[in-house]
Amino acid sequence: MTLNLTLEFSGGAELLVDKQKTHNVQIDTAGKTWKIQDLLYWIRDNLLKERPELFLKENTVRPGILVLVNDSDWELLGQLDYEIENNDNIVFISTLHGG
């Protein structure tokens, strides 16, 4: 099975993915159910161009990065355990800004 996803990065998070705000990606799941946890590792391995420590901390996003799935806060959806569905729109917004 293939997941077609729209991944968006903003608030400075786009700087970590080659300054491209929107990524339309296709992920071959090999028949496995994918959770946000799996997607974060995929982003680390396939999209992050520099400084992955600014996006990930241990097995999740760094504090200060908001995650929305289809315009809903991922905290309401189970965070890392949310099962990704085809055509999901997943947004990562950094609230951390230098000063």
C-alpha beads as a LAMMPS data file, in Angstrom:
LAMMPS data file: protein, C-alpha beads

99 atoms
98 bonds

1 atom types
1 bond types

-500.0 500.0 xlo xhi
-500.0 500.0 ylo yhi
-500.0 500.0 zlo zhi

Masses

1 110.0

Atoms # bond

1 1 1 0.000 0.000 0.000
2 1 1 1.137 3.543 -0.686
3 1 1 0.352 6.546 1.499
4 1 1 -0.010 9.858 -0.314
5 1 1 0.708 12.601 2.205
6 1 1 1.105 16.345 2.227
7 1 1 3.745 17.436 4.725
8 1 1 4.050 21.120 5.536
9 1 1 6.804 22.853 7.484
10 1 1 6.585 26.443 8.708
11 1 1 7.617 28.875 11.415
12 1 1 11.255 28.133 10.640
13 1 1 10.913 24.330 10.424
14 1 1 11.116 24.645 6.627
15 1 1 14.764 25.668 6.993
16 1 1 15.539 22.082 8.016
17 1 1 13.980 20.622 4.857
18 1 1 15.805 22.660 2.229
19 1 1 13.545 25.723 2.691
20 1 1 10.663 23.925 0.990
21 1 1 7.420 24.462 2.891
22 1 1 5.269 21.804 1.225
23 1 1 6.262 18.237 0.380
24 1 1 3.855 15.912 -1.406
25 1 1 5.223 12.469 -0.678
26 1 1 4.366 8.873 -1.435
27 1 1 5.442 6.294 1.103
28 1 1 5.375 2.572 0.439
29 1 1 4.137 1.036 3.680
30 1 1 4.754 -2.579 2.633
31 1 1 1.285 -3.386 3.987
32 1 1 2.148 -2.105 7.457
33 1 1 0.087 0.429 9.391
34 1 1 2.114 3.617 9.710
35 1 1 1.981 5.804 12.772
36 1 1 3.321 9.319 13.255
37 1 1 6.328 7.723 14.968
38 1 1 7.217 5.935 11.717
39 1 1 6.724 9.139 9.755
40 1 1 9.090 11.109 11.997
41 1 1 11.872 8.603 11.343
42 1 1 11.077 8.704 7.608
43 1 1 11.290 12.512 7.637
44 1 1 14.619 12.308 9.459
45 1 1 16.022 9.863 6.919
46 1 1 14.533 11.352 3.739
47 1 1 13.713 15.046 4.116
48 1 1 15.877 16.629 6.792
49 1 1 18.869 18.268 5.165
50 1 1 20.615 19.549 8.264
51 1 1 20.547 19.591 12.051
52 1 1 17.994 16.844 12.775
53 1 1 18.405 17.644 16.480
54 1 1 16.433 20.845 15.844
55 1 1 13.466 18.770 14.681
56 1 1 13.664 15.556 16.711
57 1 1 14.495 14.878 20.326
58 1 1 14.812 11.180 21.115
59 1 1 11.781 9.589 19.421
60 1 1 9.496 12.616 19.019
61 1 1 9.464 16.198 17.781
62 1 1 11.301 18.742 19.891
63 1 1 9.275 20.763 22.377
64 1 1 8.130 23.907 20.609
65 1 1 7.097 22.198 17.374
66 1 1 3.343 22.019 16.925
67 1 1 2.015 19.097 14.923
68 1 1 -1.353 19.270 13.201
69 1 1 -3.001 16.371 11.392
70 1 1 -5.766 17.522 9.067
71 1 1 -5.944 20.772 11.078
72 1 1 -6.308 18.957 14.427
73 1 1 -3.715 19.051 17.205
74 1 1 -1.956 15.698 17.257
75 1 1 -2.243 15.653 21.053
76 1 1 -5.972 15.071 20.597
77 1 1 -5.291 12.228 18.169
78 1 1 -2.860 10.149 20.224
79 1 1 0.410 11.869 19.241
80 1 1 2.991 9.251 18.173
81 1 1 0.336 6.509 18.062
82 1 1 -1.915 8.221 15.516
83 1 1 -2.387 5.883 12.547
84 1 1 -1.679 7.788 9.359
85 1 1 -4.319 7.595 6.668
86 1 1 -3.993 8.107 2.938
87 1 1 -4.210 11.794 1.925
88 1 1 -3.512 13.099 5.438
89 1 1 -2.160 16.631 5.650
90 1 1 0.453 16.838 8.420
91 1 1 1.842 20.224 9.433
92 1 1 4.902 20.948 11.571
93 1 1 5.086 24.503 12.925
94 1 1 8.097 25.694 14.885
95 1 1 7.257 28.120 17.687
96 1 1 10.925 28.541 18.577
97 1 1 12.489 31.690 17.219
98 1 1 15.893 33.176 17.807
99 1 1 16.191 36.597 19.292

Bonds

1 1 1 2
2 1 2 3
3 1 3 4
4 1 4 5
5 1 5 6
6 1 6 7
7 1 7 8
8 1 8 9
9 1 9 10
10 1 10 11
11 1 11 12
12 1 12 13
13 1 13 14
14 1 14 15
15 1 15 16
16 1 16 17
17 1 17 18
18 1 18 19
19 1 19 20
20 1 20 21
21 1 21 22
22 1 22 23
23 1 23 24
24 1 24 25
25 1 25 26
26 1 26 27
27 1 27 28
28 1 28 29
29 1 29 30
30 1 30 31
31 1 31 32
32 1 32 33
33 1 33 34
34 1 34 35
35 1 35 36
36 1 36 37
37 1 37 38
38 1 38 39
39 1 39 40
40 1 40 41
41 1 41 42
42 1 42 43
43 1 43 44
44 1 44 45
45 1 45 46
46 1 46 47
47 1 47 48
48 1 48 49
49 1 49 50
50 1 50 51
51 1 51 52
52 1 52 53
53 1 53 54
54 1 54 55
55 1 55 56
56 1 56 57
57 1 57 58
58 1 58 59
59 1 59 60
60 1 60 61
61 1 61 62
62 1 62 63
63 1 63 64
64 1 64 65
65 1 65 66
66 1 66 67
67 1 67 68
68 1 68 69
69 1 69 70
70 1 70 71
71 1 71 72
72 1 72 73
73 1 73 74
74 1 74 75
75 1 75 76
76 1 76 77
77 1 77 78
78 1 78 79
79 1 79 80
80 1 80 81
81 1 81 82
82 1 82 83
83 1 83 84
84 1 84 85
85 1 85 86
86 1 86 87
87 1 87 88
88 1 88 89
89 1 89 90
90 1 90 91
91 1 91 92
92 1 92 93
93 1 93 94
94 1 94 95
95 1 95 96
96 1 96 97
97 1 97 98
98 1 98 99
